[in-house]
Each structure stands twice: as C-alpha cells, then as structure tokens.
Amino acid sequence: MVGKLRVYLETTMFNYYFDSDRDAHPYTVRLFEEIAAGKYEAYTSEYVVRELKAAKEDKRGKMLDLIQDYDITVLDADPEALRLADVYET
C-alpha cells in the first residue's frame, strides 16, 4: 500500500494563503484544505519558520499558526546550513 503523498511547504506557500490578490491564492488555500482532509502529509523546515518569524507583524502570527492549525511537521535544521544562512543574510 502506498502512503500519503508528502509535500514540502516553503515560505511562499504561507504567504499566498493570506494574499488574496495572488493568482495562486485559491490553489494554495485548496492545498491546505487537502492537507487538513488527510490527502497530503505536509512538511516545512526550521528555515521556513525562521523566515516566517522575520515577516511583518500583521502576517507573522497568522502564517506561523498555519503550521499548528494544519499539523505541519517542522523538519530540524542542519547547524551548518543555519550558519551559512546567517552568512548570506549579512
């Protein structure tokens, strides 16, 4: 038996969920609904969480709440990758 399809959600997906002006908005909301219905097993990463925490205050909390609301698994960050991300941000 084949398990659920796994999807990785990067930062843009969380933004599009709340940005109704984007063409991708309805498709993004539908994807989240399908995740809630059990069609997909959703993942994101510590890297995405870090980017979401740096978002503007008006969207930050709502985007972070999606992770819990839709039971999205957050993958651990690799320490070396985090170090490199810090280098590229400065």
C-alpha positions as CSV (number, residue, x, y, z in Angstrom):
1,M,0.0,0.0,0.0
2,V,1.3,3.4,-0.9
3,G,1.2,6.1,1.8
4,K,0.1,9.6,1.6
5,L,1.9,11.9,-0.7
6,R,4.3,14.2,1.1
7,V,4.6,17.9,0.3
8,Y,7.1,20.4,1.4
9,L,5.8,23.9,2.0
10,E,8.2,26.7,1.5
11,T,7.8,30.3,2.7
12,T,5.8,31.4,-0.4
13,M,3.0,29.0,0.4
14,F,2.3,30.5,3.8
15,N,2.3,34.0,2.2
16,Y,0.0,33.0,-0.6
17,Y,-2.5,31.6,1.8
18,F,-3.2,35.1,3.1
19,D,-2.6,37.1,-0.1
20,S,-5.9,37.0,-1.9
21,D,-4.5,39.3,-4.7
22,R,-2.2,36.5,-5.9
23,D,-3.4,34.2,-8.7
24,A,-2.1,31.3,-6.7
25,H,-4.2,32.1,-3.6
26,P,-7.2,29.9,-4.2
27,Y,-4.9,27.0,-5.2
28,T,-2.9,27.5,-2.0
29,V,-6.0,27.5,0.2
30,R,-7.2,24.4,-1.5
31,L,-3.9,22.6,-0.9
32,F,-4.1,23.5,2.8
33,E,-7.7,22.1,2.8
34,E,-6.5,18.9,1.2
35,I,-3.7,18.7,3.9
36,A,-6.4,19.0,6.6
37,A,-8.5,16.3,4.9
38,G,-5.6,13.9,5.0
39,K,-4.8,13.8,1.3
40,Y,-1.2,15.0,1.9
41,E,1.4,14.8,4.7
42,A,2.8,18.3,4.9
43,Y,6.3,19.3,6.0
44,T,8.2,22.6,6.3
45,S,11.5,23.3,7.9
46,E,13.2,25.4,10.6
47,Y,14.5,27.6,7.7
48,V,10.9,28.4,6.7
49,V,9.9,29.0,10.3
50,R,12.8,31.4,10.7
51,E,11.7,33.3,7.6
52,L,8.2,33.5,8.8
53,K,9.3,34.9,12.2
54,A,11.0,37.7,10.3
55,A,7.9,38.6,8.4
56,K,5.9,41.7,9.0
57,E,3.9,41.6,12.3
58,D,0.5,41.7,10.6
59,K,1.1,38.4,8.9
60,R,3.7,36.7,11.1
61,G,1.4,35.2,13.7
62,K,-1.2,34.0,11.2
63,M,1.4,32.3,9.0
64,L,3.0,30.6,12.0
65,D,-0.4,29.5,13.2
66,L,-0.9,27.6,9.9
67,I,1.8,25.2,11.0
68,Q,-0.1,24.1,14.1
69,D,-3.6,24.5,12.6
70,Y,-2.7,22.1,9.7
71,D,-0.4,19.8,11.8
72,I,2.5,20.5,9.5
73,T,5.7,18.7,10.6
74,V,8.7,21.0,11.0
75,L,12.0,19.4,9.9
76,D,15.0,20.1,12.0
77,A,17.7,22.5,10.7
78,D,21.2,21.4,9.9
79,P,23.6,23.5,12.0
80,E,25.9,24.1,9.1
81,A,23.1,25.2,6.9
82,L,21.9,27.7,9.5
83,R,25.4,29.1,9.8
84,L,25.5,29.5,6.0
85,A,22.1,31.2,6.1
86,D,23.5,33.7,8.6
87,V,26.4,34.4,6.4
88,Y,24.2,35.1,3.3
89,E,21.8,37.3,5.3
90,T,24.6,39.7,6.3
